[in-house]
Amino acid sequence: MNKKLLYLLLTTSVIFYIICCNLYTDSPIKLSAGFWNFGTVLKGTTIYYNFDIYNESKSKIKIFLRTDCECIYIKQKNFCLKPQSKENIKLKFYTDDYSGKINKYVYIHTDDMNFIILPVTGKIIKKSSPVYEIKRVIKKIFDIK
């Protein structure tokens, strides 16, 4: 079996599993998005993403966020979430040290020992990549934003 196809199948399976686990968790914490796919970006670009964390319980919950790399910056890592409320989380992904297909994770832990995983995926290419230039020209021709 082709290594790229096997890698794609494995990556897709892991992401699907994580999304399913997040959808059917007993945790009172819910996310506005099950994953973050930033698409294809140039190396050296800083990417921004926002999502909401909801507390669907009737009690206050302490939240702790962490990532599996230093490339993802989270401004608010520790906070308390009041009952039936939400908090907007801002992420920054620094692409300087990465290239190719990316699979990273944001872990959202609670004080009741539950956690949810937000997968972060995409592709980082060098500035001189012909693929990027073709996509840029197509977007410009068809006025795609």
C-alpha positions as CSV (number, residue, x, y, z in Angstrom):
1,M,0.0,0.0,0.0
2,N,1.3,3.5,-0.8
3,K,2.7,5.2,2.2
4,K,0.9,8.5,1.5
5,L,-2.5,6.7,1.2
6,L,-1.8,4.8,4.4
7,Y,-0.8,8.1,6.2
8,L,-4.0,9.8,4.8
9,L,-6.2,6.9,5.9
10,L,-4.6,6.8,9.4
11,T,-4.9,10.6,9.9
12,T,-8.5,10.7,8.7
13,S,-9.4,7.8,11.0
14,V,-7.8,9.4,14.1
15,I,-9.5,12.8,13.4
16,F,-12.9,11.0,12.8
17,Y,-12.4,9.1,16.1
18,I,-11.6,12.3,18.0
19,I,-14.6,14.1,16.6
20,C,-16.9,11.2,17.4
21,C,-15.5,11.1,21.0
22,N,-16.1,14.8,21.3
23,L,-19.6,14.5,20.1
24,Y,-20.6,11.6,22.4
25,T,-18.7,12.6,25.6
26,D,-20.4,12.8,28.9
27,S,-18.5,16.0,29.6
28,P,-20.7,19.1,30.3
29,I,-18.2,21.0,28.1
30,K,-19.0,21.4,24.5
31,L,-17.1,23.1,21.7
32,S,-18.5,25.3,18.9
33,A,-16.2,23.4,16.4
34,G,-15.0,19.8,16.4
35,F,-11.7,20.5,14.6
36,W,-9.7,23.3,13.0
37,N,-8.5,22.7,9.5
38,F,-6.5,25.8,8.4
39,G,-6.1,24.6,4.8
40,T,-2.9,25.4,2.9
41,V,-0.8,28.3,4.1
42,L,2.7,29.7,3.5
43,K,5.5,28.9,5.9
44,G,6.1,31.8,8.2
45,T,2.4,32.8,8.3
46,T,0.7,33.2,11.7
47,I,-2.8,31.8,11.6
48,Y,-5.6,32.8,14.0
49,Y,-8.6,30.8,15.1
50,N,-11.5,31.4,17.5
51,F,-13.9,28.9,19.0
52,D,-16.3,28.8,21.9
53,I,-16.3,26.5,24.9
54,Y,-19.8,26.0,26.5
55,N,-20.5,24.9,30.0
56,E,-23.9,23.1,29.8
57,S,-23.8,22.1,33.5
58,K,-25.5,23.7,36.5
59,S,-22.2,24.3,38.3
60,K,-19.0,26.2,37.8
61,I,-16.2,24.3,36.0
62,K,-12.4,25.0,36.0
63,I,-10.9,24.8,32.5
64,F,-7.2,24.2,31.6
65,L,-6.0,24.3,28.0
66,R,-2.8,22.9,26.7
67,T,-1.3,21.9,23.3
68,D,1.0,19.3,22.1
69,C,3.5,21.9,20.7
70,E,4.8,25.3,21.3
71,C,3.7,26.4,17.9
72,I,0.1,27.0,19.1
73,Y,-0.3,29.9,21.5
74,I,-3.4,30.1,23.8
75,K,-3.9,33.4,25.5
76,Q,-6.2,32.2,28.3
77,K,-5.0,28.8,29.5
78,N,-6.8,28.6,32.9
79,F,-10.2,30.0,33.7
80,C,-13.5,29.2,35.4
81,L,-16.6,28.8,33.3
82,K,-19.9,29.7,35.0
83,P,-23.0,27.5,34.6
84,Q,-24.7,27.7,31.3
85,S,-22.1,30.1,29.9
86,K,-19.5,30.2,27.2
87,E,-15.9,31.5,26.7
88,N,-14.3,32.5,23.4
89,I,-10.9,31.0,23.0
90,K,-8.3,32.6,20.7
91,L,-5.5,30.5,19.2
92,K,-2.4,31.5,17.2
93,F,-0.5,29.0,15.1
94,Y,3.1,29.9,14.3
95,T,4.1,28.1,11.1
96,D,7.8,29.1,11.0
97,D,9.3,25.8,12.1
98,Y,6.9,23.5,10.2
99,S,6.2,22.3,6.6
100,G,4.1,19.7,5.0
101,K,1.0,18.1,6.5
102,I,0.4,19.1,10.1
103,N,-1.6,17.3,12.8
104,K,-1.5,19.0,16.2
105,Y,-3.9,19.0,19.1
106,V,-5.4,21.3,21.7
107,Y,-6.4,19.6,24.9
108,I,-9.2,21.0,27.0
109,H,-9.2,19.6,30.5
110,T,-11.8,20.2,33.3
111,D,-11.6,19.9,37.0
112,D,-14.0,16.9,36.9
113,M,-11.3,14.9,35.0
114,N,-13.0,15.1,31.6
115,F,-11.2,16.4,28.6
116,I,-11.9,17.1,24.9
117,I,-9.5,17.2,22.1
118,L,-9.5,19.8,19.3
119,P,-7.5,18.5,16.3
120,V,-5.6,21.1,14.3
121,T,-4.8,20.1,10.7
122,G,-3.6,21.7,7.5
123,K,-0.7,22.0,5.2
124,I,2.2,24.4,5.3
125,I,4.1,25.1,2.1
126,K,7.2,27.1,1.1
127,K,6.7,30.4,-0.6
128,S,8.1,29.1,-3.9
129,S,5.8,26.2,-4.1
130,P,4.1,25.8,-7.6
131,V,1.0,24.5,-5.9
132,Y,0.6,27.7,-3.9
133,E,1.1,29.8,-7.0
134,I,-1.5,27.9,-9.0
135,K,-4.0,28.2,-6.2
136,R,-3.2,31.9,-5.9
137,V,-3.8,32.5,-9.6
138,I,-7.1,30.5,-9.6
139,K,-8.4,32.5,-6.6
140,K,-7.4,35.7,-8.3
141,I,-9.1,34.8,-11.7
142,F,-12.3,33.6,-10.1
143,D,-12.2,36.3,-7.3
144,I,-12.3,33.7,-4.5
145,K,-11.6,34.9,-1.0
